[in-house]
C-alpha cells in the first residue's frame, strides 16, 4: 500500500516543531529545484526588444497611475 503525502503529513510532519517543519520544507524545495532545469527562464544578460517594450509600457502605466493620484490630492 502506498503512503500518501497527506498521511505522511498527518502522522509525521504535523508532530515536528515549526523549525523542523521549515527545515523539511527547505530540504524538499531545494531538492526539487536541483532536479529541474529551468529552461523556461531566460537567464541571459541581454534585453530583447520585447523586454524593453514591456518595461516602457509598465513604466508609463505606473507613471500615469501615480500622477493621476497626485492630481486628485492637489485639487
Z-matrix of the N, CA and C atoms (Angstrom, degrees):
N
C 1 1.460
C 2 1.523 1 109.02
N 3 1.324 2 116.49 1 132.28
C 4 1.450 3 122.01 2 -178.99
C 5 1.524 4 110.20 3 -84.77
N 6 1.330 5 115.13 4 136.95
C 7 1.458 6 120.45 5 177.63
C 8 1.527 7 108.73 6 -86.91
N 9 1.331 8 116.21 7 135.05
C 10 1.460 9 120.15 8 -179.71
C 11 1.522 10 109.88 9 -90.00
N 12 1.314 11 115.59 10 162.55
C 13 1.461 12 121.23 11 177.65
C 14 1.521 13 110.51 12 -60.24
N 15 1.330 14 117.40 13 -37.98
C 16 1.465 15 120.83 14 179.59
C 17 1.523 16 110.69 15 -63.82
N 18 1.324 17 117.16 16 -40.84
C 19 1.465 18 120.41 17 179.01
C 20 1.530 19 110.78 18 -65.65
N 21 1.313 20 116.98 19 -42.48
C 22 1.465 21 120.25 20 178.44
C 23 1.523 22 109.75 21 -62.65
N 24 1.314 23 116.12 22 -43.32
C 25 1.465 24 119.62 23 179.33
C 26 1.526 25 110.41 24 -60.85
N 27 1.315 26 116.15 25 -48.79
C 28 1.458 27 121.03 26 -176.92
C 29 1.521 28 111.92 27 -64.08
N 30 1.316 29 116.67 28 -42.83
C 31 1.468 30 120.58 29 -174.45
C 32 1.524 31 113.68 30 -84.25
N 33 1.319 32 117.74 31 -30.11
C 34 1.469 33 119.61 32 -172.35
C 35 1.528 34 112.02 33 -119.16
N 36 1.307 35 116.63 34 -60.22
C 37 1.460 36 121.24 35 -169.99
C 38 1.525 37 112.02 36 -64.59
N 39 1.293 38 117.41 37 -41.58
C 40 1.458 39 120.94 38 -178.62
C 41 1.524 40 111.85 39 -58.33
N 42 1.317 41 117.45 40 -27.42
C 43 1.462 42 121.59 41 -178.21
C 44 1.533 43 112.95 42 -84.37
N 45 1.306 44 118.13 43 -7.67
C 46 1.463 45 121.64 44 179.40
C 47 1.519 46 110.65 45 -79.07
N 48 1.328 47 115.55 46 157.05
C 49 1.473 48 120.09 47 175.51
C 50 1.529 49 108.44 48 -69.65
N 51 1.324 50 117.26 49 159.59
C 52 1.467 51 119.35 50 178.23
C 53 1.537 52 112.70 51 -55.95
N 54 1.322 53 117.74 52 -38.18
C 55 1.468 54 120.42 53 178.54
C 56 1.522 55 111.17 54 -63.73
N 57 1.310 56 117.30 55 -42.05
C 58 1.461 57 120.81 56 179.76
C 59 1.526 58 111.15 57 -69.31
N 60 1.326 59 117.80 58 -34.92
C 61 1.471 60 120.69 59 176.24
C 62 1.525 61 110.12 60 -62.94
N 63 1.335 62 115.17 61 -44.32
C 64 1.460 63 119.69 62 179.73
C 65 1.523 64 110.13 63 -64.29
N 66 1.304 65 116.77 64 -40.38
C 67 1.466 66 120.76 65 178.19
C 68 1.530 67 110.56 66 -63.08
N 69 1.323 68 116.86 67 -42.61
C 70 1.462 69 121.19 68 178.03
C 71 1.527 70 110.90 69 -63.72
N 72 1.321 71 116.83 70 -44.28
C 73 1.467 72 120.24 71 178.75
C 74 1.526 73 110.60 72 -60.87
N 75 1.331 74 116.69 73 -41.77
C 76 1.458 75 120.94 74 178.62
C 77 1.522 76 111.25 75 -62.47
N 78 1.317 77 116.75 76 -43.90
C 79 1.462 78 120.66 77 178.19
C 80 1.528 79 111.35 78 -60.10
N 81 1.327 80 115.94 79 -45.30
C 82 1.466 81 120.55 80 -179.01
C 83 1.525 82 110.62 81 -63.44
N 84 1.327 83 116.58 82 -48.01
C 85 1.461 84 119.79 83 -178.11
C 86 1.521 85 112.05 84 -65.54
N 87 1.318 86 117.05 85 -40.57
C 88 1.468 87 119.51 86 178.43
C 89 1.524 88 111.16 87 -62.99
N 90 1.312 89 116.69 88 -38.12
C 91 1.463 90 119.67 89 178.51
C 92 1.522 91 110.94 90 -67.01
N 93 1.327 92 116.66 91 -41.60
C 94 1.459 93 119.87 92 179.39
C 95 1.519 94 111.25 93 -64.03
N 96 1.311 95 117.20 94 -42.65
C 97 1.461 96 120.54 95 179.18
C 98 1.519 97 110.09 96 -65.31
N 99 1.316 98 117.13 97 -40.03
C 100 1.454 99 121.00 98 179.22
C 101 1.511 100 112.85 99 -64.02
N 102 1.326 101 117.40 100 -29.14
C 103 1.460 102 121.23 101 -178.59
C 104 1.519 103 112.57 102 -82.45
N 105 1.320 104 116.78 103 -21.63
C 106 1.453 105 119.83 104 -175.79
C 107 1.514 106 110.85 105 -94.47
N 108 1.283 107 115.63 106 141.30
C 109 1.455 108 121.03 107 168.43
C 110 1.517 109 105.47 108 -97.66
N 111 1.300 110 116.45 109 115.43
C 112 1.456 111 120.42 110 -176.31
C 113 1.527 112 110.20 111 -82.98
N 114 1.326 113 115.34 112 65.08
C 115 1.450 114 120.53 113 -176.88
C 116 1.519 115 112.08 114 -69.90
N 117 1.315 116 117.96 115 -19.19
C 118 1.453 117 120.20 116 -179.15
C 119 1.521 118 111.74 117 -78.59
N 120 1.333 119 117.74 118 -12.06
C 121 1.453 120 121.28 119 179.33
C 122 1.520 121 109.00 120 -98.48
N 123 1.308 122 116.62 121 122.21
C 124 1.455 123 121.69 122 178.53
C 125 1.517 124 108.41 123 -83.91
N 126 1.330 125 116.42 124 112.81
C 127 1.453 126 120.43 125 -177.05
C 128 1.521 127 112.11 126 -103.11
N 129 1.299 128 117.29 127 17.76
C 130 1.456 129 119.78 128 179.63
C 131 1.524 130 109.82 129 -74.11
N 132 1.309 131 115.26 130 161.37
C 133 1.457 132 120.85 131 -178.41
C 134 1.526 133 112.47 132 -92.45
N 135 1.303 134 117.27 133 4.03
C 136 1.454 135 119.91 134 -177.86
C 137 1.530 136 110.19 135 -100.03
N 138 1.311 137 114.12 136 145.83
C 139 1.452 138 120.74 137 177.80
C 140 1.523 139 108.05 138 -100.61
N 141 1.307 140 115.86 139 129.22
C 142 1.454 141 119.40 140 175.96
C 143 1.527 142 108.58 141 -80.20
N 144 1.299 143 115.69 142 168.04
C 145 1.463 144 119.42 143 176.73
C 146 1.533 145 109.90 144 -61.64
N 147 1.318 146 116.38 145 -36.88
C 148 1.467 147 120.02 146 178.03
C 149 1.536 148 111.25 147 -63.36
N 150 1.342 149 117.05 148 -40.49
C 151 1.464 150 120.76 149 176.46
C 152 1.523 151 110.78 150 -59.54
N 153 1.324 152 115.81 151 -44.62
C 154 1.460 153 120.51 152 -178.50
C 155 1.525 154 111.20 153 -65.48
N 156 1.316 155 116.98 154 -40.64
C 157 1.466 156 121.12 155 178.36
C 158 1.535 157 110.11 156 -64.51
N 159 1.327 158 116.37 157 -42.66
C 160 1.471 159 120.09 158 177.59
C 161 1.521 160 110.84 159 -60.28
N 162 1.325 161 117.34 160 -42.72
C 163 1.461 162 121.81 161 179.66
C 164 1.527 163 111.01 162 -63.41
N 165 1.320 164 116.94 163 -45.20
C 166 1.458 165 120.79 164 179.13
C 167 1.525 166 110.40 165 -62.78
N 168 1.316 167 117.18 166 -45.01
C 169 1.466 168 120.53 167 179.71
C 170 1.521 169 111.76 168 -61.51
N 171 1.331 170 116.77 169 -44.13
C 172 1.457 171 120.06 170 178.75
C 173 1.527 172 110.43 171 -64.00
N 174 1.336 173 116.60 172 -43.41
C 175 1.464 174 120.72 173 -179.17
C 176 1.522 175 111.26 174 -61.89
N 177 1.325 176 116.29 175 -43.97
C 178 1.460 177 119.80 176 179.03
C 179 1.520 178 111.97 177 -64.88
N 180 1.326 179 116.16 178 -40.07
C 181 1.464 180 120.00 179 178.19
C 182 1.526 181 110.26 180 -64.72
N 183 1.327 182 117.04 181 -42.93
C 184 1.462 183 121.56 182 179.38
C 185 1.527 184 110.39 183 -63.64
N 186 1.334 185 116.95 184 -44.35
C 187 1.464 186 120.92 185 179.84
C 188 1.519 187 111.00 186 -62.97
N 189 1.320 188 116.82 187 -42.68
C 190 1.460 189 120.23 188 179.82
C 191 1.524 190 110.95 189 -62.17
N 192 1.326 191 116.39 190 -41.48
C 193 1.463 192 120.66 191 179.05
C 194 1.521 193 110.60 192 -66.93
N 195 1.316 194 117.11 193 -43.86
C 196 1.464 195 121.63 194 -178.07
C 197 1.521 196 110.82 195 -64.82
N 198 1.323 197 117.22 196 -47.37
C 199 1.456 198 120.02 197 -176.96
C 200 1.513 199 112.05 198 -72.60
N 201 1.323 200 118.23 199 -29.99
C 202 1.468 201 118.61 200 176.80
C 203 1.521 202 109.77 201 -68.37
N 204 1.321 203 118.65 202 -34.19
C 205 1.461 204 121.68 203 175.34
C 206 1.506 205 111.42 204 -67.89
N 207 1.335 206 117.24 205 -37.35
C 208 1.459 207 121.17 206 179.97
C 209 1.516 208 111.17 207 -68.17
N 210 1.326 209 118.14 208 -36.74
C 211 1.457 210 121.45 209 178.51
C 212 1.519 211 110.91 210 -63.98
N 213 1.324 212 117.03 211 -37.27
C 214 1.460 213 121.19 212 178.61
C 215 1.520 214 111.03 213 -65.29
N 216 1.321 215 118.20 214 -35.03
C 217 1.456 216 122.49 215 -179.50
C 218 1.513 217 110.81 216 -72.65
N 219 1.339 218 118.37 217 -39.66
C 220 1.464 219 122.42 218 -176.12
C 221 1.513 220 111.40 219 -71.72
N 222 1.292 221 120.29 220 -27.04
C 223 1.468 222 121.88 221 -174.90
C 224 1.475 223 112.74 222 -79.21
